[in-house]
Amino acid sequence: MTAREWLRKYTSIFQQACIDEEAEEALALLCHALRLNKAALLSQPERMLTSGELMLLEGITERRLRREPTAYIAGQKEFYGLNFFVDPRVLIPRPETETLVETAIEFHRSWALRNRRRMLAADIGTGCGAIAIALAANIAEAQLYAVDISPAALEVAAINVHRHELDKRVALIQGNLLEPIIQKIDLIVANLPYVPHGDLPGLQPEIYMYEPTNALDGGESGIDLIQALLEQSPGKLAAGGALFLEIGEEQEQVLMPLAARLLPGAEIGLVKDLAGINRCVKIIMPC
């Protein structure tokens, strides 16, 4: 069987199994099995697959058909142009979260014009460390705290921090939200759980069955942890600093008035993701 024939066969099988983006999923699994990037694989569609490769692919596709996410099977996920190790201890980074990173980088550009020192930032609920590492890689000399309540998640984050050679600039801290941080912070970013508890069983099987519940469950209303972070923020944000929060659809209706009450004088706005959904609450403190 050639690579082209395998892709055609499993694209059809994945489609019948109601797996989204079936062609991309088949391609990603084949790349993983053959240890090739997409460009290299697509340049040799008539490559014959060996019996060993077909046996490996059989095991991989059986896992995918049981709805295990491709990122966990491959042990990696790209985010903001960087590659991250992931496994079931952490949530898989999503493309929409790149909106949060882009918003933070844009804020740093204006912040740097007013400040002649390195930025001190914190990624709250860091998971695999994707946000903290993306920020450190794109904001020159910034120092970051990457905080998570889960020791298991921090084990994964440590692998990624070391992989990207950022051990000296990203400090991993175990703790509840902002509680372990005693310094005032110039930039706080957070992608905390925001799925209402009652909505969890309705998520895709890949999410509900495999991804860590504690990284998804936002409590009864979906905003329990985000609200707790906002309540901890007064006194933690430096003058002229900012807090950026990833949110679910329509959660801004509750969170924006709450932020205005807890952080009086702050400039509060919204940032849409590429799908046009309000994805980020942007809170900028007065200087």
Secondary structure, 3 states (H helix, E strand, C coil): CEHHHHHHHHHHHHHHCCCCCHHHHHHHHHHHHHCCCHHHHHCCCCCECCHHHHHHHHHHHHHHHCCCCHHHHHCEEEECCEEEECCCCCCCCCHHHHHHHHHHHHHHHHHHHHCCCCCEEEEECCCCCHHHHHHHHHCCCCEEEEEECCHHHHHHHHHHHHHCCCCCCEEEEECCCCCCCCCCEEEEEECCCCECHHHHHHCCHHHHHHCCHHHCECCCCCCHHHHHHHHHCCCCEEEEEEEEEECCCCCHHHHHHHHHHHCCCCEEEEEECCCCCEEEEEEECCC
